[in-house]
Amino acid sequence: MYKIITILILLVVLFYMVRRALREWGQPKSEKAIPGKDVMIQDPVCKVYVAAGTAIVQEVGGKNYYFCSEDCARHFARESSR
């Protein structure tokens, strides 16, 4: 009887592990790269850390950059276009 219960518990655990792996495998890489709103990200211009939820987001060359202000975003856009 204990063997059956142990096997059932192992099968349930295996099921949830496989299901989680398949969900992560099926997600596009862009969704995995998006940080949570409370994650602190460094501004590439002035090196200040800002929460991703309040940051100014700008896509440059297919990559998202996070800025503390519009001035930093404009400065980065000017520098990257050179």
NORHU-V645759 format. One record per pair of residues at least 4 apart in sequence whose C-alpha atoms are under 8 Angstrom apart, sorted by the first residue. I is the first residue (numbers start at 0). J is the second residue. D is the distance in whole Angstrom. If there is no record, write none. Layout:
BEGIN
i->I j->J d->D
i->I j->J d->D
END
This chain:
BEGIN
i->0 j->4 d->7
i->1 j->5 d->6
i->2 j->6 d->6
i->3 j->7 d->6
i->4 j->8 d->6
i->5 j->9 d->6
i->6 j->10 d->6
i->7 j->11 d->6
i->8 j->12 d->6
i->9 j->13 d->6
i->10 j->14 d->6
i->11 j->15 d->6
i->12 j->16 d->6
i->13 j->17 d->6
i->14 j->18 d->6
i->15 j->19 d->6
i->16 j->20 d->6
i->17 j->21 d->6
i->18 j->22 d->6
i->19 j->23 d->6
i->20 j->24 d->6
i->21 j->25 d->6
i->22 j->26 d->6
i->26 j->30 d->7
i->26 j->31 d->7
i->27 j->31 d->7
i->28 j->32 d->6
i->29 j->33 d->7
i->34 j->38 d->6
i->34 j->51 d->7
i->35 j->51 d->7
i->35 j->52 d->7
i->36 j->50 d->6
i->36 j->51 d->5
i->36 j->52 d->4
i->36 j->53 d->8
i->37 j->50 d->5
i->37 j->51 d->6
i->37 j->52 d->6
i->38 j->50 d->6
i->38 j->51 d->6
i->38 j->52 d->8
i->39 j->48 d->6
i->39 j->49 d->5
i->39 j->50 d->4
i->39 j->51 d->6
i->40 j->48 d->5
i->40 j->49 d->5
i->40 j->50 d->6
i->40 j->51 d->6
i->40 j->65 d->7
i->41 j->46 d->6
i->41 j->47 d->6
i->41 j->48 d->4
i->41 j->49 d->6
i->41 j->65 d->7
i->41 j->66 d->8
i->42 j->46 d->5
i->42 j->47 d->5
i->42 j->48 d->6
i->42 j->49 d->7
i->42 j->64 d->8
i->42 j->65 d->6
i->42 j->66 d->5
i->42 j->67 d->6
i->43 j->64 d->8
i->43 j->65 d->8
i->43 j->66 d->7
i->43 j->75 d->8
i->44 j->66 d->8
i->44 j->71 d->6
i->44 j->74 d->8
i->44 j->75 d->7
i->45 j->71 d->7
i->47 j->67 d->7
i->48 j->67 d->8
i->49 j->53 d->7
i->49 j->54 d->6
i->49 j->66 d->7
i->49 j->67 d->6
i->50 j->54 d->6
i->51 j->65 d->7
i->54 j->65 d->6
i->54 j->66 d->5
i->54 j->67 d->5
i->54 j->68 d->7
i->55 j->65 d->6
i->55 j->66 d->5
i->55 j->67 d->6
i->55 j->68 d->6
i->55 j->69 d->7
i->55 j->72 d->7
i->56 j->63 d->6
i->56 j->64 d->6
i->56 j->65 d->5
i->56 j->66 d->6
i->57 j->63 d->6
i->57 j->64 d->5
i->57 j->65 d->7
i->57 j->66 d->8
i->57 j->72 d->7
i->58 j->62 d->5
i->58 j->63 d->4
i->58 j->64 d->6
i->59 j->63 d->6
i->59 j->64 d->7
i->59 j->76 d->8
i->66 j->71 d->6
i->66 j->72 d->6
i->67 j->71 d->7
i->68 j->72 d->7
i->69 j->73 d->6
i->70 j->74 d->6
i->71 j->75 d->6
i->72 j->76 d->6
i->73 j->77 d->6
i->74 j->78 d->6
i->75 j->79 d->6
i->76 j->80 d->6
i->77 j->81 d->7
END
